Amino acid sequence: MTSEYSIRPLIFHYFKESLRQKWLIIFSIIFFFLAINIPTLVELSANYLPPDYLPVYLSYLVSLTFPYLPLLALPMGAISIVQERESGTLQYILSTRISRQGYLFAKLSGLTLATTSVLIIGYGIAAIVAYRVSIIHYFVMAEVVFIALLLNAIMLLLATLVSILTKRRETALGIAIALWFLFSVVSSLGQLGIILNTTHATPYMVGFTVLDPPESSRILSVIGTQTEYNILLTNPSQLGVTGSTLLSVFGDQAVYILLLTLLVWLVTLASLCFMVFRRQDSV
């Protein structure tokens, strides 16, 4: 059985290795500018927006970055296992006293710590530098960050499962980008959502939404934070077609249903990763 002492250095190794990746550095810069929402700051500085716009709409503005969050976890997770399998590193590590479960736990922990650091720093610096809101608003911001971290963990597990099942690094990356595109399309239902609602196909609309973690996370963050300012009562369009449908179907229970859906995604993907990897050949 793998000891805690032997796993801990491996976690730290994968954490440092992830931080050194160029993709992570590039995404950190891009994500900061997405979270800081420069166009809104320009409008605010030009007095085109009310002075209390940012404190009230901060959480909603940050939630607009949710469709891009998978671009952090999917490529990193997609190459995590298959890259070491191709290089022979995986076979070498598993030939030591590190068990398969211990190796996968260390790999996932290192990747999660690295991507979590990027998200917390990105949201935190954007809020401190750009918004300068009061302490009470940072508690609201914390809700958005928690949902973002949950989405990041789900996408990382999904990408790792792809990496376990594929044999080539290029194939894994291609599938990861295809998954992001699929989630982006589903989350941008637009006219399709209107058609589904007007044709009394609401159950299909709900099904599409809960099967799309980025969109479920976005809706959850908007509902969970904007209701504190009663913005949804005056401007429900912020939820979009999918969010408005869920709110009309489930009412106040929509938050709990969306959160439960994300947790089911998390537990299911984690279980699949460990079960599949345990039975798979390391070569």
Stockholm file with secondary structure:
# STOCKHOLM 1.0

chainA/1-283         MTSEYSIRPLIFHYFKESLRQKWLIIFSIIFFFLAINIPTLVELSANYLPPDYLPVYLSYLVSLTFPYLPLLALPMGAISIVQERESGTLQYILSTRISRQGYLFAKLSGLTLATTSVLIIGYGIAAIVAYRVSIIHYFVMAEVVFIALLLNAIMLLLATLVSILTKRRETALGIAIALWFLFSVVSSLGQLGIILNTTHATPYMVGFTVLDPPESSRILSVIGTQTEYNILLTNPSQLGVTGSTLLSVFGDQAVYILLLTLLVWLVTLASLCFMVFRRQDSV
#=GR chainA/1-283 SS CCCHHHHHHHHHHHHHHHHTCHHHHHHHHHHHHHHHTHHHHHHHHTTCSCTTHHHHHHHHHHHTTGGGTHHHHHHHHHHHHHHHHHHTHHHHHHTTTCCHHHHHHHHHHHHHHHHHHHHHHHHHHHIIIIICCCHHHHHHHHHHHHHHHHHHHHHHHHHHHHHHHCSCHHHHHHHHHHHHHHHHHHHTCTHHHHHHHHTTCHHHHHHHHHTCHHHHHHHHHHHHHHGGGTHHHHCGGGGHHHHHHHHHHHGGGHHHHHHHHHHHHHHHHHHHHHHHHHHSCCC
#=GC SS_cons         CCCHHHHHHHHHHHHHHHHTCHHHHHHHHHHHHHHHTHHHHHHHHTTCSCTTHHHHHHHHHHHTTGGGTHHHHHHHHHHHHHHHHHHTHHHHHHTTTCCHHHHHHHHHHHHHHHHHHHHHHHHHHHIIIIICCCHHHHHHHHHHHHHHHHHHHHHHHHHHHHHHHCSCHHHHHHHHHHHHHHHHHHHTCTHHHHHHHHTTCHHHHHHHHHTCHHHHHHHHHHHHHHGGGTHHHHCGGGGHHHHHHHHHHHGGGHHHHHHHHHHHHHHHHHHHHHHHHHHSCCC
//
